Amino acid sequence: MKTRHLVDPELIEFGETFPPLDLKPEVLPAMRKMAAGMTVMGDPSLLGVARREVTVPGLAGGRDVRCLVYEPIAKGKARPAFLHIHGGGYVLGSPEGSDDRNTRVAAELGAVVVSPDYRLAPEDPYPGPLDDCAATLSWMIENAASLAIDTCRVGIGGDSAGGGLAAGLVLRTRDEGKFKIAFQHLVYPMLDDRTTADDAKLDPVLGEYIWTPASNRFGWASYLGGHTPASPAVPARAESLKDLPPTWIGIGGLDLFLDENMAYARRLIAAGVATEFIIYPRAYHGFQFEAGAAVTRRFERDYVASLARGLGCTLVQPIQA
């Protein structure tokens, strides 16, 4: 590993033992089968949260969407809500993979969290995955009364490809003018397909661990599926970022997406969008899965605290380090 000397010592072992993502159509079924073995973490009621599975109607007669819903057990009304979109390069993943954090967010913020099991590429390229996320958002707003959601405090966020879908959904929602989103929360979002071009000039110290340029090319090609790259499929290609909600972006300093995330943050700021951008030094893509590292504990604190600020709520429980 030519960038090993740049990595946080507490992250080296995990980064070097993580299996390489040699993504190809023929290996996806096995990788998905392995990921399907992931289950929810345990009894969320121990943290005062109820978890249930719901089926959300698809858009315009499209496929229904399975979602996990996390609700504080304590009675309340006008609660904040967070639509969380899982990562996986547009080709892998499920909401179960984010169960631990989504339970914690519901507990600590007193918020309703909904996480969709959106369709995956390449079998279902754009706009299928984004339509599923949009259907989930519509369901949340339309059922705000029964979910005890304050529609003025709805945030959208996600990790990696989920962050890209979140940014795309926020852009699409702005353009459609149907709903007003209070906050955008992006963890190393996958925003710009132009980094996969043959002549793209990539920083040589970025993207050696976990999510590599080769993985990125496969993910974008699978998601776009031959569509002409444009917003909202590719958020970085949006002509304007004006009138977007306040935004938080967090990313590791060795992440392949660092440059495109920095460029997006600059554009948000230039468009008058209140933006907080945090770089976690010496950290690669997916670093937070090394739970014991100090940088991960800092990230997790920042994650929940920034959501609390963005959704205008007081922490119900103290943030866990």
C-alpha positions in Angstrom: 0.0 0.0 0.0 1.8 3.1 -1.2 -0.3 5.4 1.1 -0.1 3.3 4.2 2.2 5.8 5.9 -0.6 8.4 5.6 -3.2 6.3 7.4 -4.2 6.8 11.0 -2.4 4.0 12.9 -5.7 2.9 14.5 -7.2 2.4 11.0 -4.4 0.5 9.3 -5.3 -3.0 10.4 -9.0 -2.7 9.3 -8.0 -1.1 6.0 -5.6 -3.8 5.1 -7.8 -6.8 6.1 -10.9 -5.5 4.4 -11.6 -7.7 1.4 -11.0 -5.9 -2.0 -14.1 -4.9 -3.8 -13.5 -6.5 -7.2 -16.9 -5.5 -8.5 -18.2 -7.3 -11.6 -21.7 -8.4 -12.6 -20.9 -12.0 -12.0 -19.7 -11.6 -8.4 -22.6 -9.3 -7.3 -25.0 -12.2 -6.4 -22.5 -13.8 -4.1 -21.6 -10.4 -2.5 -25.3 -9.6 -2.0 -26.0 -13.0 -0.5 -23.3 -12.5 2.0 -24.6 -9.0 2.8 -28.1 -10.4 3.1 -26.9 -12.3 6.1 -26.7 -9.0 8.0 -29.5 -8.6 10.4 -30.7 -5.9 12.7 -28.5 -5.5 15.7 -30.7 -6.4 18.7 -33.6 -5.1 20.7 -34.1 -1.4 20.1 -36.6 -1.1 22.9 -33.6 -1.1 25.3 -32.9 2.4 23.9 -36.5 3.4 23.9 -37.0 2.8 20.2 -39.5 0.7 18.3 -38.4 -0.8 14.9 -40.8 -2.1 12.3 -40.8 -3.0 8.6 -43.3 -1.3 6.3 -44.0 -1.5 2.6 -44.3 1.9 0.9 -46.2 2.3 -2.4 -43.9 2.9 -5.4 -44.2 6.0 -7.5 -46.7 6.0 -10.4 -47.4 2.3 -10.0 -43.8 1.4 -9.6 -42.4 -1.3 -7.4 -43.3 -1.1 -3.7 -40.4 -0.2 -1.4 -39.5 -2.1 1.8 -38.4 0.2 4.6 -37.3 0.0 8.2 -38.9 2.5 10.4 -37.5 3.6 13.8 -39.8 5.5 16.2 -39.2 6.6 19.8 -41.5 4.6 22.1 -42.2 7.7 24.2 -45.3 9.4 23.0 -44.7 12.6 21.2 -45.9 14.8 18.4 -44.3 17.1 15.9 -41.1 15.1 16.0 -38.2 15.6 13.6 -37.7 12.9 10.9 -34.7 11.6 9.0 -34.8 9.8 5.7 -31.6 7.7 5.8 -30.3 6.1 2.6 -27.7 3.3 2.9 -24.5 3.1 0.9 -23.0 0.4 -1.3 -21.8 2.0 -4.5 -25.4 1.8 -6.0 -24.9 -1.9 -6.4 -24.8 -3.3 -2.8 -26.3 -2.8 0.6 -29.5 -2.8 2.6 -31.0 -0.7 5.4 -30.1 -3.5 7.9 -26.4 -2.4 7.5 -27.3 1.0 9.2 -29.5 -0.4 11.9 -27.2 0.4 14.9 -26.8 4.1 14.0 -30.4 4.6 12.9 -31.6 3.2 16.2 -29.2 5.5 18.0 -30.4 8.5 16.0 -34.0 7.8 16.9 -33.1 7.4 20.5 -30.8 10.4 20.9 -32.8 12.8 18.8 -36.3 11.6 19.6 -36.7 11.4 15.8 -38.5 9.1 13.4 -36.0 7.5 11.1 -37.0 5.7 7.8 -34.5 3.8 5.7 -35.6 2.4 2.3 -34.4 -0.8 0.7 -34.1 0.8 -2.7 -33.5 -1.1 -6.0 -29.9 -1.8 -6.9 -28.0 -1.3 -10.1 -27.1 -2.6 -12.7 -30.4 -4.6 -12.8 -32.2 -1.4 -11.8 -30.3 1.7 -12.9 -31.4 5.3 -12.6 -34.1 6.4 -12.0 -35.2 3.3 -10.2 -33.2 3.7 -7.0 -33.9 7.5 -6.8 -37.6 6.8 -7.4 -37.7 4.4 -4.5 -36.2 7.1 -2.2 -38.6 9.7 -3.5 -41.5 7.3 -2.8 -40.3 6.9 0.7 -40.1 10.6 1.2 -43.6 11.0 -0.1 -44.9 8.3 2.2 -43.3 10.0 5.2 -44.9 13.4 4.4 -48.3 11.9 3.5 -48.3 9.9 6.8 -46.9 12.7 8.9 -49.9 12.7 11.3 -49.8 9.0 12.1 -46.0 9.1 12.4 -46.1 12.2 14.6 -43.7 13.9 12.2 -43.2 17.7 12.0 -43.0 18.3 8.3 -41.0 21.4 8.8 -38.2 19.3 10.3 -37.5 16.6 7.8 -33.9 15.8 6.9 -32.4 13.6 4.2 -29.1 11.9 4.4 -27.0 9.0 3.5 -23.5 7.4 3.2 -21.4 7.1 0.0 -23.8 6.1 -2.8 -26.6 6.8 -0.2 -25.2 10.3 0.1 -25.3 10.7 -3.6 -28.9 9.5 -3.7 -29.7 11.9 -0.8 -28.1 14.8 -2.6 -30.0 13.9 -5.8 -33.3 13.5 -3.9 -32.8 17.0 -2.3 -32.2 18.5 -5.8 -35.2 16.7 -7.3 -37.4 17.8 -4.4 -36.3 21.4 -4.7 -37.0 21.3 -8.5 -40.4 19.7 -8.1 -41.4 22.1 -5.3 -43.6 19.5 -3.6 -41.8 19.4 -0.2 -39.4 21.6 1.7 -36.4 19.8 3.2 -35.0 21.2 6.4 -31.5 19.6 6.3 -29.1 17.6 4.1 -26.7 15.3 5.9 -24.0 13.7 3.7 -21.4 11.2 4.7 -18.6 10.9 2.0 -21.2 11.2 -0.7 -20.7 9.8 -4.2 -21.5 12.9 -6.3 -19.6 13.1 -9.6 -19.3 10.5 -12.3 -16.7 12.7 -14.1 -14.1 11.2 -11.8 -14.4 8.0 -13.8 -13.4 9.5 -17.1 -10.2 8.1 -18.8 -8.7 11.6 -18.6 -9.8 12.3 -15.1 -6.9 13.7 -13.0 -7.2 12.0 -9.6 -5.2 12.8 -6.6 -2.7 9.8 -6.2 -3.1 9.7 -2.4 -6.9 9.2 -2.5 -8.9 6.1 -2.9 -6.4 3.3 -2.3 -8.4 1.8 0.5 -11.9 0.2 0.4 -13.5 2.2 -2.4 -11.1 2.5 -5.3 -11.2 4.2 -8.8 -12.0 0.8 -10.3 -14.9 0.3 -7.9 -16.1 3.8 -8.7 -16.1 3.2 -12.4 -18.2 0.1 -12.0 -20.6 1.8 -9.6 -21.3 4.8 -11.8 -21.6 2.8 -15.0 -24.1 0.4 -13.3 -26.2 3.3 -11.8 -26.3 5.4 -15.0 -27.0 2.4 -17.2 -26.3 4.3 -20.4 -28.3 7.4 -19.4 -26.8 10.8 -20.2 -25.1 12.0 -17.0 -27.1 14.9 -15.6 -28.7 16.1 -12.3 -30.3 14.7 -10.2 -28.7 11.4 -11.1 -25.3 13.1 -10.8 -25.7 15.9 -8.2 -22.4 17.5 -9.0 -23.7 18.2 -12.5 -26.6 20.4 -11.2 -26.5 23.8 -12.9 -27.4 25.5 -9.6 -27.3 24.6 -5.9 -29.4 27.6 -4.8 -32.3 27.2 -2.4 -31.0 23.9 -1.1 -31.3 23.2 2.7 -28.4 23.7 5.2 -25.9 20.9 4.7 -23.4 18.9 6.7 -20.7 16.9 4.9 -18.2 14.6 6.6 -15.4 12.7 4.8 -12.0 11.2 5.5 -8.9 12.9 4.2 -7.8 9.9 2.1 -11.3 9.2 0.7 -11.5 8.9 -3.1 -14.5 11.4 -3.0 -12.6 14.1 -1.1 -12.0 16.4 -4.0 -15.5 16.2 -5.4 -17.0 16.7 -1.9 -14.8 19.8 -1.4 -15.9 21.2 -4.8 -19.6 20.5 -3.9 -19.2 22.2 -0.5 -17.6 25.3 -2.2 -20.5 25.5 -4.7 -23.1 25.2 -1.8 -21.4 28.0 0.1 -21.2 30.2 -3.1 -24.9 29.5 -3.6 -25.7 30.9 -0.2 -26.3 27.5 1.5 -25.2 27.2 5.1 -22.7 24.4 4.9 -20.5 22.6 7.4 -17.7 20.5 5.9 -15.5 18.3 8.1 -12.4 16.4 7.0 -11.3 13.5 9.2 -7.6 13.4 8.8 -5.8 10.2 7.8 -9.1 8.4 7.3 -10.2 6.4 4.2 -13.6 5.6 2.8 -15.6 3.5 5.3 -13.3 4.3 8.2 -16.1 4.5 10.7 -16.5 0.7 10.6 -13.4 0.5 12.7 -15.4 1.3 15.8 -12.5 1.4 18.3 -10.6 4.2 16.6 -10.6 7.7 18.2 -11.4 9.3 14.8 -14.5 7.1 14.5 -15.7 8.1 18.0 -15.3 11.7 17.0 -17.1 11.1 13.7 -20.0 9.4 15.5 -20.4 12.3 17.9 -20.3 14.8 15.0 -22.8 12.8 13.1 -25.5 12.9 15.8 -24.7 16.4 17.0 -24.9 17.9 13.5 -28.3 16.1 12.9 -29.6 17.6 16.1 -28.6 21.1 15.0 -30.0 20.6 11.5 -33.3 19.2 12.7 -33.6 21.7 15.5 -34.0 19.3 18.3 -32.5 18.7 21.8 -30.8 15.5 22.4 -33.0 13.1 24.4 -30.1 11.0 25.5 -26.4 12.0 25.8 -24.3 11.3 22.7 -22.4 8.0 23.1 -18.6 8.3 22.5 
